[in-house]
Amino acid sequence: MTLDVFRCTACGTTLFPARYRCPACGGAQWATLAATRGKVVAATTVTHRVGVAGAGEVYLASVETDAGPMVIARLDSAAREGDTVLLDIDDEHRIVARTRSASNPQVR
């Protein structure tokens, strides 16, 4: 699935998640845009989760989308600030970011 962000048709403010009204102008009409790429602004590794023994590390990042809004995404592997990632929605409806690898060379 594609990650969609929302642009106010009155003033052009782009947001995620969706809102009823635009915080900039009060408009209520939105255009949907696909956010397929982004740049990692900050990344972290979760090494311990309460109630989930031995689950392994989870990589998370704040990603500035190519469409503008910032999202928090689950990474497929560790990433650094400035890395470009591909954005998607997985089967569990989580935002996922895919980093460049031999199996994913289209990320630049």
C-alpha positions as CSV (number, residue, x, y, z in Angstrom):
1,M,0.0,0.0,0.0
2,T,1.1,3.6,-0.6
3,L,1.6,6.1,2.1
4,D,-0.8,9.0,1.4
5,V,-0.4,12.6,2.8
6,F,-3.0,15.4,2.5
7,R,-2.6,18.8,0.8
8,C,-5.1,21.6,1.5
9,T,-6.6,22.7,-1.8
10,A,-7.1,26.3,-0.5
11,C,-3.6,27.1,0.8
12,G,-1.3,24.2,-0.1
13,T,-0.4,23.1,3.4
14,T,0.5,19.4,3.4
15,L,-0.2,17.3,6.4
16,F,-0.1,13.8,7.9
17,P,-2.2,12.4,9.3
18,A,-5.5,13.7,7.8
19,R,-7.3,16.5,9.6
20,Y,-10.9,17.8,9.3
21,R,-9.7,21.4,8.9
22,C,-6.5,22.9,7.8
23,P,-4.6,24.5,10.7
24,A,-3.2,27.2,8.4
25,C,-6.4,28.5,6.7
26,G,-9.4,26.6,8.1
27,G,-10.1,24.9,4.7
28,A,-11.8,21.5,4.6
29,Q,-11.0,20.3,1.1
30,W,-8.0,18.0,0.7
31,A,-6.0,16.4,-2.2
32,T,-4.3,13.1,-1.6
33,L,-0.7,12.8,-2.5
34,A,1.5,9.7,-2.5
35,A,4.6,10.0,-0.3
36,T,7.0,7.4,-1.8
37,R,10.4,8.6,-0.6
38,G,11.9,10.5,2.2
39,K,15.1,11.4,4.1
40,V,15.9,10.2,7.6
41,V,16.0,13.1,10.0
42,A,16.6,11.0,13.2
43,A,16.9,7.3,13.9
44,T,16.9,5.1,16.9
45,T,17.1,1.4,17.8
46,V,14.6,-0.1,20.3
47,T,16.5,-2.9,22.0
48,H,14.0,-3.8,24.7
49,R,10.2,-3.9,24.6
50,V,8.1,-4.6,27.8
51,G,6.2,-7.8,27.5
52,V,8.1,-9.0,24.4
53,A,11.0,-11.2,25.5
54,G,13.7,-11.9,22.9
55,A,11.9,-10.1,20.1
56,G,15.0,-8.5,18.7
57,E,15.8,-5.0,17.7
58,V,13.4,-2.6,16.1
59,Y,14.7,0.3,14.0
60,L,12.6,3.5,14.0
61,A,13.2,6.8,12.2
62,S,11.6,10.3,11.8
63,V,11.4,10.7,8.0
64,E,10.7,13.9,6.2
65,T,8.7,12.8,3.2
66,D,9.3,14.0,-0.4
67,A,5.8,15.5,-0.1
68,G,6.7,17.5,3.0
69,P,5.2,16.0,6.2
70,M,7.3,14.2,8.8
71,V,6.4,10.6,9.7
72,I,7.7,8.0,12.1
73,A,8.5,4.9,10.2
74,R,9.7,1.4,11.1
75,L,13.0,0.7,9.2
76,D,13.9,-2.6,7.6
77,S,17.5,-2.1,8.8
78,A,19.6,0.5,10.7
79,A,19.8,3.9,9.0
80,R,21.6,7.2,9.6
81,E,20.6,10.8,9.4
82,G,20.4,11.9,5.8
83,D,19.8,8.4,4.3
84,T,17.1,8.3,1.6
85,V,14.4,5.7,2.1
86,L,11.4,4.3,0.2
87,L,8.1,4.6,2.1
88,D,5.3,2.2,2.1
89,I,2.5,0.8,4.3
90,D,2.9,-2.9,5.3
91,D,0.2,-5.5,5.8
92,E,-0.2,-4.5,9.5
93,H,-0.8,-0.9,8.4
94,R,2.5,0.4,9.7
95,I,4.6,3.0,7.9
96,V,7.8,1.2,6.8
97,A,10.9,2.7,5.3
98,R,13.2,0.6,3.2
99,T,16.9,1.4,3.1
100,R,19.3,0.9,0.2
101,S,20.6,-2.6,-0.1
102,A,21.6,-5.1,-2.7
103,S,18.0,-6.3,-2.9
104,N,16.7,-2.7,-3.0
105,P,19.1,-0.8,-5.3
106,Q,16.5,1.8,-6.4
107,V,17.0,3.9,-3.2
108,R,19.6,6.5,-3.8
